[in-house]
Amino acid sequence: MELAQLSWPDAREALRRARVALLPVGAMEQHGPHLPLGTDWYIASHIARSVAESEDRLMLPGIQVGVSDEHSQFWGTLTASPAALRDQSTALACSLATHGLKRIVFVNGHGSNCGPLEDATRSLRTDGVFSFVFNWWQSIGTVLANLFPDPTAHAGSIETSMMLAIHPKLVRTDRFDEADSADQWGTYVEGVLVGFDAADFTEQGNVGDPRLSDAAKGREAISVACDSLERFCAWLAERSDKELARRPHKP
């Protein structure tokens, strides 16, 4: 269930029942000429909402804007600093803990959010709040490699397929032919990254070919990601505080 939809008496009961909270974290950034700015948020929140249907799960209001400075030259992109994302996610988890729920999963939809969210989990663990980062593309990496063997790093076949599966009306299929031909994220010279921003190596913002997208494959990827998160939440709910806490000093 979703916390935002509950009155406070209903929230009291939901918080008492819940074993795990899910907090989706996305981004508001360009995704080529064919996908909406909120693509990362739509995917992350869809996965979180699907898994939060269980009575012992609670979906929190998420964070829609992430760390997207590498896309800032494209119109509409909004970005937070790494410190701001770390602090906001930490604050939300600590606030939740005051209600007695101290197990939280950040359901992340954007690569540049990983570092700040992982920093938050480390500091929260010190305070006895047990948070973890679920990066859907890492959790189902083998499945994605089989479904999408073509190079696809940003707004290519993977994300386009997933958006076709969950929000097809937001996908501009008529613009697939306008997409860039870039097939690698970043520009390198002698193995050294010299192109940091998307604008350095793609005119249209995408890396990967959206014409290779497939809604059926997108549905499968979404389903497998939900199953993976479901299993992780079940694992987390079964762990004791002692199992999750930081280890003491070595004798």
Summary of the structure (lengths in Angstrom):
residues: 251
radius of gyration: 18.8
end to end distance: 44.3
largest distance: 64.7
contacts: 846
relative contact order: 0.17
helix: 50%
strand: 16%
